[in-house]
């Protein structure tokens, strides 16, 4: 079983950047695909992007393509979400999640396919 802890959230002005981290413990992290999701106030949790267990493949929600990049360092048991050109609509709690799988496909868009979740980190983008 893997435990996940997000960090790196905060307050940033529109147009700025943030890098979130998702640190894992308690499992063989390189065996897990990882997804990022976000939840704005009074809204459903939405898919942001996902990355394969070796970092060689990734998918993104359309609104994040070109602005957000997911990477991972399995030696550090950490996945990163680099967010650039932030806009106020990006304000949300950001969550990472892990799924024990060797295959990255369309399943990674759906939060129900992830067994392990972090507690979330708040990102606030001011206009």
N, C-alpha and C positions, 0 to 999 in steps of 0.2 A: 504494500500500500504506500502511495506517495503522498506527501504533504506539500502544499504549494503556498508560497507567500509572495504577494505582489508588493512592489515598492516603486517609488519614483514619481508618484503623482504630486500634484500641486496646482498653484495658480499661475497662469501664463497669459500674456496678452495675445490677442489675435495676430496671426502671422508667425508666432513663435513656435518653438519646438520643445518636446519632452521625450525622454526615453524611460519607458517603464521596464521593470525587471520582474521576472517570475522565477523565484528560487525554489528548487525542489529538494526534498530530502525523503529518506525512507524507502527508496526504491531504485531500480536500475533505470535512471532517467532516460538513457538512450534507447529504451524500449518503448517510449511513449511519444505519440504525437501530441502536440500542444495547440490549443486554440485560444484566441482572445475574443472576449465578448464585452459589451458595454451596456449599461442601463442608465438612461436619463431619468430624471424625476417623473414619476407617473407614466412611465412608458415601459414597454416590454424590453427584455434583454435582447440585444441584437448581436449578430455575428460581426466580428471585425476581420479576422483572418486566422489562418492556421498554418502550421509548419510540420513537416514530416519528422520522423524521429532522428534522421541523420542530417536534417536541415537542407536537403537537396531539392525539396519541393514545397511550394506554399500556394495558398489561395487567399484571396482578399475579397471583401465586399466591394461592390462597384464604387461606392462613394469614398473608399479609402485608397483605391488604386492610385499609385503615383505620389501619395502623401505619406502613407504608412508602410513600414517595412518590418517584417518579423525575421529575427535571426536567433541562433542558439549557439551556446558553447557547452557541449556536453561534458567537457572536462571540469567546468564550473557548475554543472547542474543548473544552468540558468538559460531562460529564454527571454529575449528582449523584444520590445515593441517600440520602434523609433517612429515618432509622430512629428511630422513637419507641416508647415503652413496651416497651423491649427485655426479653427474657426469656432465661434461661440457654440455652434451646434454639436461640437465634439465634447461639450461638457457632459460628463457622465461618471459613474463608477465603472472602472475597468477591471475585468476579471480574467484570470487565466484558468485554463482547465486542461486536464490530461486524459488521454485515452490510450490504453495498452493495445497497440496495433502496429503492424509493419506496413500498412497500406494507407495512403492519404488520398481520399477521394471526396466526392460531394457530401459524404456523410459528415464531414467536419464542419459543415455549416449549421448543424443542428445540435443544440446544447444537450439534448437528451442522450447523445451518443458519448458523452464524457462522464467518466465515473468520479473524477477528482476535481475539486474546485478550490481556489484560493478565496480569501475573504474580501478581496477587492481593494482598489486604491482610487481615491477621488481625483479627477482631473477637472479643473475649472478654467475655462477660456473666457477672458473678459474682452469686451468689444472696445 
